[in-house]
Amino acid sequence: MNLPGSSFIIFLLGIIVLKQLLSYGNTQLYVREYRDVLQKNQVGYFGVGLNQPKLQPGQVCLIVIDQTDTIRDCRLIRGWSIFSKFHSYPEIINQPINSHLAQTGPYAKVIQAAIANAQKQQNSH
């Protein structure tokens, strides 16, 4: 017997399960990249920046700065879904945190948020 609306309920449950699977995949991607950054940068201060505009793809930045406020590692992800991947941003590596690219470049908002978090860690030591 087919109940009215049962197809719609099954459809909604499928959407919920798919959303959970994609969320799990995003979490695993983030954890893998986080571990890789920490493993390759044993010394320094780690920061994460987030930028999630309403109608544009979100951005996440993982950054490591050293005691001289020089960027030692910077990884970025920009996109809507699990299909986005982190990539290195070599143009900013070995630059001071107040460099022109870090202040005004295409990823400036998310980089500045990550730098601020790394500096909080730096100041707490």
Disulfide bonds with the S-S distance in Angstrom:
none
